[in-house]
C-alpha cells in the first residue's frame, strides 16, 4: 500500500482527466500486480516482444526504417516492448500512453530518439470528462498521426479491448450512461480504434486479448468472456495464454487467463 501511495504521489500527470477517470490508479495497480505476478507474466512479455520484432522485420521489407518512425499505442511500463531493437532500427520511437511513470522516463532517457507522448488514443476522453452527457453518445473517430508520412510501423499493444472499461465505469457511476447503452458505447470505441489502425498507410501490428477465461483448481473452465463487445476481431497469426491473475490474486479458488492474439496487416 505504501508503494502504491508513493507512486501515485510522484507520477507526473499532464492530462487533467487521467486521475478522475481512474487511469492513474489503474496504472499503479497493474504495476503492483506485475511485480507480484512476475513469474506468470514473463512469457507474455516475451511473446509481445517477439511479435513486435516480427513486425519490425515485416516493416523492413516495405521501407527504409532508418528514415521512419515507429508508433506504439499502449506503451505502459515498457516490459512488453523491445525498446533497444526499435531504437536502433528506427529514426524515431514514439511511445504513446495517457501517463508515464518516473521509472519509464528514466528508462527512455538514455535513448536520444525515443519520445514519450501523453495522448488519449480514442481522442474522446477530454470531451467525455468535460461534457459527459453529450459525448457518451457522440463519439468521434481518432485521427492523430494519420497525415504523417514518416510512420513506418504502428503497434497497438494490449490496448484495444481495454479502451471502453474505465470510461464506461465512470459514465455509469455518474448516471451519464445507461446500462443498456454500454454495449454500443464499448463496441464503438473498439471499432473506431480498429478502423484507425487500418487507416495508417504502413504495416500494423495488433496484440490484444481475444478471450478471458476463468479456471478452478481442477482445471475446469468456469467462465469465459469475449472482450471485443461483438466487434469482429482480425484473424490471428499467433496466440498464447497470459495468466493475468493466478490463484489468490483476485480469488483464492480461481485463476484468470487471457488468450492473447497477434495480428499483422
N, C-alpha and C positions, 0 to 999 in steps of 0.2 A: 504493500500500500504506500509506503514512504517513497519507493522508487517511482511509482506512478504519479504521485503528487509532485515530486521533484521534476519529472519530465514535463508535466503539464505547465509548471511554472516557468521552465526555461525554454520551451519550444517557441520559436518565433512564429507569429501569425500575421499575415498581411491581407487576408480576406475576412471582412467583418462577419460573415455568416458561418465561418468554419466551426467556431466554438458553439454557438447556439443551436446549430443543426446537428451537433453531436460528432463531428468528424475528428476533433482533437481527442475526445475520449476514446473513440473507436480506434484511432491510430495507436494510441498508447496501450490500449487493451490488447490489440493484436501483437504489438511488440512484446508485451509481457507474456502473452501466450506462446509466441515464437520462442522465447527464452525457456519456458517450461517444457515445451514440446519439441525441442530442437532435434532429438534423435528421430522423431516421427516425421519431421518436415524436410530433412536434408535431401531425401530422394526427390521430393517435389521441386526443391530449388534447383537440383541438378538437371532434372528434366526440362525445366523452364530455360535454364541457361543453354542447354544443348539445342532446344528448339529455336532459340534466338540465333545461335551460331549457325544452324542450318539455314535460317532466313538470311543471315549475312552472306552465306555462300550463294544463295539464290539471287540476292540483290547484286552480288558481284558479277553475275553473268549479264546483268542488264545495264550497268552504267559504271562510270568511273567514280568509285566511292570516295576517293580522296578529295573529290570536289563536292561531295554531297553531305547532307546531314541525316542522322537517324533520329526519329521522333518516337519516344516511348511514353505511352499513356499508362498511368498507374505505377509510377516508379517506386513508390513506397519507401521501404527501408533498404532497398538495393540487393538483398540477398539472392534474388532470383534473376539478376542481371549480370551478364559477363562484361562488366564495365571496361576492364582493361582492353579486351579484344575490340570492343566498339570504338574506344578512344583511339586506338592505333589505326583502325581501318577507315574511319570517317573523319571528314574535316571538322564536323561538329556533332556532339551528342547532346540532344535536348531532352532532358528528363522532366516530365510533367506530372504534377500532383497538386492537391489542394494545400499541402503543408509538407515541410521537410524538417526533420529533427536536426539538432546540432551535430549529432553523430554523422548523419548523412552529409551535412555541409562540410564537415571536416574531411570525410572520405573523398569527396569530389574536389576538394581544394587543391589536390596535388595534380589535377588534370587541367591544363590550360584551355582545352577545347570542350569541356563538359559544362553545360549550362543548366541550372535549376530554374524552372518556371512554375510559379504557383498559379494554377489556372483550373477552372471548372470545365471539364471536357464536355459536359452537357450544355454548357452556356445558358443554363436556366436557373441556377441556384440563387444568384443575386436577385433576380426578379421574383423567385418564389419566396425569398426572405422578405423582400420589400412589399410585394403585392401578392400574397399567397392565394387569395380567393380567385383572382383573375388568372394568374399564371398557371395554376394547377390544371386548368382545362384548356390552356392555350400554349402548350409547349412549343418552343421554336427550335428548329434544327441547328446544330452547331456548324460552324464554317471556318473557324480559325485555322490558318496554315494551308488551306486548300489552294490558295493562289501562289504558294511558294513553289518555285521550280527547282529548288536545291534539295528537296527532300528525297532521299534515295531509298529509305525504308521506314515503315511505320509499324510499331508494335503496340498492341493493346494487351496488357498483361494482368491477368487475374482481376479484371475490372468490370466487364460489361454486365454481368449478372448482379453486381453489387450496386450499380448506379441507382436503382429505384429505392433501395432499402431505407436509408436514413431520411431522404426527402419524404417518402410515403409515411414513415413513422411520425415525423414531425407534423405533417399536414393532418394526419388522422388524430393525433393527440390534441390538436388545437381546433378540430372541427372544420377545417378548411377543405377536407377531402372525405367523402363518404366511403364506407367500406365497399359498396358495390362499384365505386369508381376506381378502386385500387388496381384492378387487373388492367384496365385500359391505360391508366397512368403509367404503370410499371412497364407494360409491353411497349408503349410508345417511346419511353426513354431508351429501352434496349434497341428497338428497331431504328431509332434515329442514330444511335451510335454505330450500329451495323451499316446503315446507309452512308454515314460519314466516312467510315473506313473504306467503303467501296468507292467513294468519290475521289480518293487520292490517286494520282497518276504514277504510282510506283508500287513495288512489292509490299504486301501487308502480311503481318504475322499476328494471328489471334490466338491467345492462350486463355481459356475460360472454362469454368465449371460447366459440365453437361448434365450431371445428376448428383443429388445429395442423398446419401443412403445412411440409414441407422441400423446397427447390428447389436445383438446381445452377446453375452459371453460364449454362447454355444455356436456363434456364427450365423444365427438365424436373422434374416433381414426383417426388421420390424416396421420400417417406413422408408419411403423414397419420395423425393420431390424434384420436379423439373424446374430449375430456377430461371428458365427463359420466358416464363409468362406467356406461353403459347406462340412465341416468335420462333420461326424456323431457323435453327442454328445451322451454320455451314458444316459441311462434311469434314470429318477429322482425318488427318494423316497419321496421327499417333494419339494414344490415350493412356492415361495412368491413374492410379489411385493415390489420393493425398489424404492421409489420416489427419484431418484437421483437429479433431478432438478425440484423443484416446480415452480409454476408460478412466473415469474420475475427473476429467477436465470439465465437462458440462454435467454429466450424470454418472453415478458410480456403476450402473449396470449396463450402460450403452456406450458405444463409440460412434463417432460421426465421420464418414468417409466421403470426400468429394471426388467424383470421377471427372478428371480434367482432360480436355481435348485440345489438340494443337491443329490449327488450320493455316493454310497459306493461299494467297491468290495474287 
